[in-house]
Amino acid sequence: MNKLLLPMSKNINKREKKMTIISLKNVNLTRNKTEILKNITWQVNQGENWVILGLNGSGKSSLLKLILAEEWKSSGQLRVLGTEFGKGEIPKLRKRISVVGSFIAERFHSNIKAENLVYTGKFNSSMLYKSYRDQELDEARNLLMKIGAEALIGRTYGSLSQGEKQVLLIARSLILKPELLILDEATNGLDLFAKENLLKQLEQINKLENGPTIIYITHHPDEISDTFTHLLLLRAGEVVQAGKKDDLLNEKILTDFYQEKIEIQRIKHKYFIIPMNF
């Protein structure tokens, strides 16, 4: 009896090679003879979203500056999106990366409309220097709808809450379709509900076809949502642990990381760290 042969999926029995998004090997950063980052080895692969977790002064901002080539490593090898620092073209690399942080929020005029602000991301500017046709601004409107922020369309920047402004800035960062999206303490100044809304927007971004790899920098463990797959624990300029989120979010590892006795409570998808010695 002849067997019915079904067409095979291209993905069956063939593993697609994942691109390395970020690679640091034995990277050190020294300023004025003071070691800021020490022997950092870390790799982010395509399909992974990472949280960089550390207390104030742990080196999170310095690590970000290295990745963005705003500061130069003292030694070691650093590669981002296939570009090796010291050999590749950094200006071209920067166009493939978007950064969102509370520091950007002050740059925009209160009267600019939401879709116009999103469109400024096309030019890495805080304003539009000419009027654009509705068809051009439709790209910004469609992006807002894709991430579930259509309620912001037509509203002025000054009329938005802090949380809505952050969502708008995230949309702005996506207009050029970056391959890497970095959020640096993006929930600073947000209330409880605005923070939850922002994290929900990240879930929508994670579902976008050909969406970016997300790196989320924070010192708040309760912001580690299901969007994120991996966790980097940074303390005093050194990597304490790096790996799958579910492997690292346990009391033994985090007690060692914080060097304080802690208890973890998980409520739904949220992790809450409770210090036990206070």
C-alpha positions, -999 to 999 in steps of 0.1 A, spaced: 0 0 0 15 34 -10 20 58 19 8 93 16 38 116 18 31 150 34 52 181 27 77 186 55 79 219 73 112 237 68 117 238 105 114 200 110 148 182 115 166 215 108 176 239 136 176 275 125 208 291 137 200 319 161 218 352 158 239 364 187 225 398 197 250 408 224 283 391 233 307 403 260 338 382 267 360 392 297 350 428 294 365 453 319 358 490 324 381 512 345 377 549 352 404 569 370 420 537 382 387 525 396 373 492 383 336 498 373 329 465 355 350 435 361 355 405 338 319 406 323 310 376 302 275 376 289 256 365 257 221 373 245 207 352 217 179 359 193 146 349 208 156 358 244 145 388 264 167 397 294 163 416 326 194 432 341 188 433 378 210 451 403 209 475 432 219 511 428 256 514 420 258 478 407 271 489 372 238 486 352 242 521 337 278 516 329 270 483 311 244 500 291 268 527 280 292 501 268 265 484 247 256 517 232 293 527 226 288 558 248 318 545 268 347 524 257 357 491 273 392 490 289 397 454 278 379 423 265 357 416 235 323 433 228 300 425 199 265 439 194 243 428 165 273 413 147 294 444 150 326 440 169 336 472 188 369 485 175 363 470 141 328 477 129 309 510 122 293 522 154 271 550 138 254 523 116 250 500 147 233 528 167 205 531 141 196 494 148 191 500 186 164 520 204 166 531 241 138 542 263 143 559 297 126 585 319 154 609 309 139 612 274 104 623 286 115 660 291 125 666 255 91 671 239 67 700 236 34 696 255 13 705 224 27 678 201 2 651 192 8 615 201 12 603 165 35 632 156 57 624 186 59 588 175 69 599 140 98 620 154 115 587 160 121 585 122 146 613 125 159 608 161 145 643 169 123 658 196 101 677 170 89 676 135 103 703 112 74 703 87 39 691 84 33 655 73 4 641 53 -21 618 71 -8 589 50 26 593 65 14 597 101 -8 565 95 24 545 101 26 560 136 -11 554 143 -9 518 131 20 512 154 1 526 184 -28 503 175 -5 473 173 8 477 208 -27 484 222 -23 522 227 -48 534 201 -65 555 229 -35 579 227 -41 588 191 -50 625 187 -41 635 222 -14 660 231 17 650 250 9 675 278 -25 658 284 -10 624 291 -1 608 324 35 598 331 26 562 323 9 571 290 40 592 281 63 562 286 41 540 264 42 567 238 80 569 240 82 531 236 61 534 204 84 561 192 114 538 198 98 511 175 90 533 145 124 525 129 119 487 136 150 483 158 165 449 163 174 457 199 151 476 224 167 487 257 145 500 286 166 518 313 146 522 345 116 529 324 91 528 352 108 556 373 81 580 385 52 557 375 25 547 400 15 511 405 -12 510 378 9 529 352 38 505 358 15 475 352 2 491 320 37 496 307 47 460 314 15 449 296 26 470 266 59 451 265 39 419 263 23 433 231 56 443 217 70 408 224 42 394 202 50 417 172 62 398 141 100 404 137 99 424 170 131 435 188 151 417 214 142 434 247 167 443 274 151 457 306 172 473 332 158 476 367 164 472 405 128 461 411 122 423 409 84 427 408 89 441 372 102 408 359 71 397 339 65 367 316 78 388 287 113 380 299 131 347 295 165 354 311 180 372 340 214 388 346 223 395 382 248 423 385 265 433 418 294 457 423 303 456 387 304 418 384 281 392 370 269 370 399 246 348 378 232 348 343 207 324 328 171 314 325 148 335 346 130 305 362 163 289 372 175 320 390 145 334 408 148 313 439 155 322 475 189 305 477 204 323 447 188 357 455 199 355 492 234 350 479 230 378 453 216 404 478 238 391 506 207 394 528 182 368 539 151 371 517 119 354 510 102 352 476 65 354 471 50 348 437 15 361 431 2 352 396 31 362 373 48 386 397 78 380 420 80 399 453 112 400 473 107 404 511 139 412 532 138 390 564 163 408 586 144 441 590 
